[in-house]
Amino acid sequence: MIKNKIKVFRAMYDMTQEDLAKKLGITRQTVIALEKGKYYPSLELAFKIARVFGVGIEDVFIYEEN
């Protein structure tokens, strides 16, 4: 299972879902699905998300074994 901290980082950067979506070139609905764990991003999108927040990909996405 992969969890993410996108919502946490958005709050830290005072960024709305729409702001993040625009920076990434995706829809707000995709950001919502990512935050809820209903959609897993491509590797390219995961790196873009990490880059927006200036952190490593492993800081945003956490792999947890069941």
N, C-alpha and C positions, 0 to 999 in steps of 0.2 A: 504494500500500500504506500502511496506517495501522498504526503500531506504538504501543504504550502502555507507560507506566512504572507501572502500577497496583501491581505487586508491589514495586517499589522504594519507592513512597510508603507502602505498607502496612508495610514493614519500618521505615521512618523513624518511623512513628507507632506502632510495636509493636502492630499491628492484625492479627487473624486474618482469614481469608477470611470466616468466619462473622460477625465483628464488622462488616466492611464490608457484607456482604449485608444485615444487619439495619438498618444506617443508611440503606441505599438502598432497602429494601423489595423486594429481589430474593432469589433463592436462592443458596446457596453454589456450586451447580453453574454458575450464570450467571457468578459471579465467576471461577471456574476457566476457563470458556470465554473470558471477556474477556482474562484474563491470557495465555492460550495463543494469542490472536489468532484463535480459531475463531468468535468472535461479535463483531460490531461493534455498539456501543450506539447507541440513538437519540440524537439531539442532546440531548434533554431529560435522558437518563440520563448522557450525557457531561458535561454541565454539573453535574449532581448530584455526580458522582464528583469533579470538580475542586473543587467547593464543600466537600466533606467534608475535603479536604486543604488547603483555604485557598489554592489556587493557580489560575492561569488554565488554561483548557481546553487551550491549546497547550503547557502544561508537562507535561500528562499524556499527550496524544495527539500523535504526530508523524507528519506525512504525508511519505512518501518516494516520489518518482517512480522508476519502474523504469528 
